[in-house]
């Protein structure tokens, strides 16, 4: 199961990077993921999921490949990420 979220924006890249880290930290606290920056992408590591959050001028892309166990919660995870991303994009 793969979660794919894409949003367009008109924010400066530094602001999008900050939002990306905010989302990653919230996911770390909620789901126990680990994350790091690698080649311009925020890479997400977890025993049941892996993926990335790519921030660039004009667009932000999130892709998570869920393992079997995490796939049962795919809609909850996707809704959580989508809602939070939309909140951050609207409030800034």
Secondary structure, 3 states (H helix, E strand, C coil): CEEEEEEECCCCHHHHHHHHHHHHHHHHHHHCCEEEEECCEEEEEECCEEEEEEEECCEEEEEEEECHHHHCCHHHHHHHHHHHHHHHHHHC
